[in-house]
Amino acid sequence: MGNGPVVPEFHNLAEGTSSKAKNLLLTGRSGSGKSTVIREVVNELSSQGVKVGGLHCPEIRGPLGRLGFKIVELATGEEKILAHVGHAGPRVSKYGVDLTNLGEMSRKALEVLPSVDAVVIDEIGPMEVMSPVFREFVLRALESPKPVLAAVHKKTEGGFIGGIKKRPDVAIFEVGPENRERLLVEVKERMKALLGMGGR
C-alpha cells in the first residue's frame, strides 16, 4: 500500500466535517444499512489485496429473532460471544455482555493492528465501550496512520462515544435509505484514496 498518499477532495456528505479525514464514521438508525455499507467496502478492499483488521459484531439469531451478538476479529477470523440474552454479565437492553470475551478480542485486534492496511470497527456502541481494552483499541486505531471505517452509535452524544464524534480527524456520515448507495460509492472511493490505490 502507498505511504502517506495525498487524499483528493471529495463531495462531502458529512456537513461540517473534513473531506480529507482518514477516520470515516457511519451513523444512523438501527437497520439503516451501516453494517451493509461496511461489509461491502470490506469485501471490495479484501478482493483487491487489502489486509483489513478490526472488530465486527454480527447478530446471533434464532427462530424467534435476535439472541445476541458475536465479536469477530477480521484479520484472523477469530470469534467469541459478545452478548447474549442468557448471559449473566452487565446488561445493555436485554443482553448480558461478556466482558472477558470483549476484552480478549479487543486485545487481539490491538495485537494485529500494526500488520493490517485498514481498520474496521462495527460498532462503537454502549455495549462495546464497557471494555477499557476496546476503548484503547479504538483510540489507537484512530490515532494510527491507517484509514479507519467505523459505525458509531447514533443516539449517544456524551462520554467516550461523544468524544469520538467530536474529534477533528473524523468525518461523520449519516446512513439512510435515501443515500445508502451513494454513500457506499463515496466511502469506497475515499478508502481507496487513503490506501493509495488510485482508480483500482
Backbone torsions as a table, in degrees:
resi	resn	phi	psi	omega
1	MET	NA	150.3	-179.9
2	GLY	-68.8	150.3	178.4
3	ASN	-98.9	128.2	175.3
4	GLY	55.3	52.0	-178.2
5	PRO	-65.9	151.6	171.7
6	VAL	-80.0	119.7	-174.9
7	VAL	-89.7	120.6	179.9
8	PRO	-69.6	157.9	175.3
9	GLU	-70.6	140.2	174.0
10	PHE	-122.2	158.4	169.5
11	HIS	-55.5	125.1	-172.1
12	ASN	-93.3	109.7	178.3
13	LEU	-80.2	-13.0	-179.1
14	ALA	-104.4	96.3	-174.4
15	GLU	-60.0	132.4	175.8
16	GLY	85.0	3.9	179.3
17	THR	-117.1	162.4	-175.3
18	SER	-71.5	132.7	176.9
19	SER	-81.0	-0.8	176.5
20	LYS	-110.5	4.4	-179.3
21	ALA	-59.8	140.9	-179.5
22	LYS	-95.2	-4.6	177.3
23	ASN	-109.3	110.0	-175.4
24	LEU	-104.2	118.9	-177.6
25	LEU	-111.3	127.9	177.0
26	LEU	-103.5	131.9	175.8
27	THR	-129.7	170.9	-178.4
28	GLY	152.9	167.6	179.3
29	ARG	-65.0	159.9	174.5
30	SER	-57.6	130.8	-179.0
31	GLY	84.8	6.5	-177.4
32	SER	-75.6	-18.0	178.6
33	GLY	112.2	11.4	179.5
34	LYS	-56.8	-50.5	-177.7
35	SER	-67.6	-32.1	177.6
36	THR	-64.6	-45.8	177.6
37	VAL	-59.3	-47.7	-178.3
38	ILE	-61.8	-44.4	-178.9
39	ARG	-61.1	-42.5	-178.9
40	GLU	-68.7	-37.0	176.4
41	VAL	-64.8	-45.1	179.2
42	VAL	-60.6	-44.4	-179.7
43	ASN	-60.1	-43.5	-178.9
44	GLU	-68.2	-44.7	179.4
45	LEU	-62.7	-44.6	-179.2
46	SER	-62.4	-37.8	-179.7
47	SER	-67.1	-17.9	-179.9
48	GLN	-105.6	17.6	171.6
49	GLY	89.3	8.5	178.3
50	VAL	-81.2	130.7	176.9
51	LYS	-87.9	111.7	-177.1
52	VAL	-103.4	129.3	174.7
53	GLY	-120.8	179.5	179.1
54	GLY	122.4	-165.9	-172.7
55	LEU	-124.2	134.6	179.8
56	HIS	-127.7	136.6	-175.0
57	CYS	-122.2	77.5	-178.9
58	PRO	-73.5	158.4	179.6
59	GLU	-70.9	151.6	165.5
60	ILE	-106.6	120.3	-175.9
61	ARG	-118.4	147.7	174.9
62	GLY	-125.7	-174.9	-177.8
63	PRO	-57.8	-27.7	-176.7
64	LEU	-102.4	9.2	178.1
65	GLY	121.8	-157.8	-174.2
66	ARG	-74.4	130.2	-179.8
67	LEU	-106.1	-19.7	-177.6
68	GLY	166.9	-155.9	-177.0
69	PHE	-141.7	144.6	168.5
70	LYS	-95.4	165.3	170.7
71	ILE	-128.2	124.6	-172.5
72	VAL	-121.8	131.4	171.8
73	GLU	-89.6	120.5	-166.9
74	LEU	-70.1	-34.9	-176.0
75	ALA	-70.5	-33.9	-176.0
76	THR	-104.3	-20.7	-175.5
77	GLY	80.5	0.5	180.0
78	GLU	-66.8	140.7	-179.1
79	GLU	-142.4	153.4	175.9
80	LYS	-144.5	172.5	175.2
81	ILE	-79.7	126.3	176.0
82	LEU	-88.0	-47.6	-176.9
83	ALA	-155.5	151.6	-177.7
84	HIS	-154.7	150.7	179.2
85	VAL	-62.1	-26.5	-178.0
86	GLY	-94.0	1.3	-177.5
87	HIS	-85.6	145.7	-174.3
88	ALA	-92.6	7.0	-177.1
89	GLY	-73.2	-176.9	177.5
90	PRO	-56.5	142.6	-169.1
91	ARG	-101.6	139.4	167.0
92	VAL	-123.4	114.2	-170.6
93	SER	57.7	-127.1	-177.6
94	LYS	-95.3	4.5	-173.5
95	TYR	-102.5	133.3	171.6
96	GLY	-88.2	128.1	-174.6
97	VAL	-91.9	131.7	176.5
98	ASP	-89.4	93.6	-175.5
99	LEU	-66.1	-29.1	178.0
100	THR	-65.1	-49.8	179.1
101	ASN	-62.7	-41.5	179.8
102	LEU	-60.9	-44.6	178.9
103	GLY	-65.5	-42.3	-179.6
104	GLU	-64.3	-42.2	-178.8
105	MET	-71.9	-34.6	176.1
106	SER	-66.1	-38.0	176.9
107	ARG	-65.4	-39.1	176.6
108	LYS	-61.6	-43.1	178.6
109	ALA	-63.0	-37.1	176.0
110	LEU	-64.4	-40.1	-178.2
111	GLU	-63.9	-38.9	-176.0
112	VAL	-89.8	-8.0	-177.1
113	LEU	-51.5	-44.5	-178.5
114	PRO	-63.3	-21.6	-173.1
115	SER	-97.6	-1.7	-177.3
116	VAL	-102.2	161.7	179.7
117	ASP	-92.1	-32.5	-177.5
118	ALA	-145.0	156.1	-174.9
119	VAL	-123.3	135.6	175.6
120	VAL	-121.2	137.0	175.9
121	ILE	-134.3	114.1	-177.0
122	ASP	-135.2	87.4	17.2
123	GLU	-139.6	173.3	169.9
124	ILE	-93.7	93.6	-173.6
125	GLY	-132.9	175.9	-177.2
126	PRO	-56.9	-34.9	180.0
127	MET	-66.5	-48.9	-173.5
128	GLU	-70.5	-38.0	-174.1
129	VAL	-75.9	0.8	170.7
130	MET	-62.1	-25.5	-176.0
131	SER	-92.7	124.6	175.6
132	PRO	-64.3	-28.3	178.6
133	VAL	-71.0	-38.8	175.6
134	PHE	-61.6	-44.6	179.6
135	ARG	-61.2	-39.9	177.1
136	GLU	-62.8	-42.6	178.9
137	PHE	-60.4	-45.0	179.9
138	VAL	-59.1	-48.2	-178.0
139	LEU	-64.9	-42.0	179.3
140	ARG	-62.9	-39.9	179.3
141	ALA	-66.2	-46.1	-178.6
142	LEU	-63.8	-34.3	-177.5
143	GLU	-86.9	-8.1	178.5
144	SER	-77.4	167.9	175.3
145	PRO	-77.9	-2.0	-174.7
146	LYS	-83.0	141.8	175.2
147	PRO	-66.0	141.2	-178.9
148	VAL	-122.9	133.0	172.5
149	LEU	-120.9	118.3	-174.6
150	ALA	-138.8	148.8	167.7
151	ALA	-93.2	139.4	-179.0
152	VAL	-130.1	141.9	-176.0
153	HIS	-59.7	129.4	-173.2
154	LYS	-70.4	-45.4	-167.8
155	LYS	-79.0	-22.8	-175.1
156	THR	-82.7	123.6	-179.5
157	GLU	-117.8	-9.4	-179.1
158	GLY	-109.6	-176.9	175.2
159	GLY	61.4	-151.2	-176.6
160	PHE	-61.0	-44.5	-177.4
161	ILE	-65.3	-42.6	177.2
162	GLY	-61.4	-37.9	177.8
163	GLY	-64.6	-38.5	177.7
164	ILE	-62.8	-43.3	-178.6
165	LYS	-64.3	-27.1	-176.5
166	LYS	-90.1	-2.7	-178.8
167	ARG	-62.1	143.0	180.0
168	PRO	-75.3	-11.4	-176.5
169	ASP	-102.2	20.5	178.4
170	VAL	-120.4	151.6	168.7
171	ALA	-118.0	129.3	-176.3
172	ILE	-109.3	129.0	-180.0
173	PHE	-121.6	128.8	175.7
174	GLU	-91.9	124.3	-177.1
175	VAL	-93.7	135.1	175.1
176	GLY	-151.0	170.5	-178.7
177	PRO	-57.8	-31.3	-174.5
178	GLU	-77.9	-19.5	-176.1
179	ASN	-127.1	4.6	-171.9
180	ARG	-59.9	-46.5	-177.3
181	GLU	-67.8	-41.3	178.1
182	ARG	-64.5	-40.6	-179.9
183	LEU	-67.1	-36.3	177.5
184	LEU	-58.7	-45.1	178.3
185	VAL	-62.5	-45.3	-179.6
186	GLU	-59.1	-47.6	-176.5
187	VAL	-66.8	-41.1	176.6
188	LYS	-58.1	-45.7	-178.9
189	GLU	-63.2	-42.6	-178.1
190	ARG	-68.3	-42.5	179.1
191	MET	-63.3	-42.0	178.9
192	LYS	-64.5	-40.0	178.1
193	ALA	-64.6	-42.1	178.6
194	LEU	-62.7	-30.5	179.6
195	LEU	-87.9	-0.7	179.3
196	GLY	71.7	31.6	-175.2
197	MET	-93.1	-3.2	178.4
198	GLY	59.3	-134.5	-176.4
199	GLY	-92.0	14.4	-177.7
200	ARG	-65.2	NA	NA
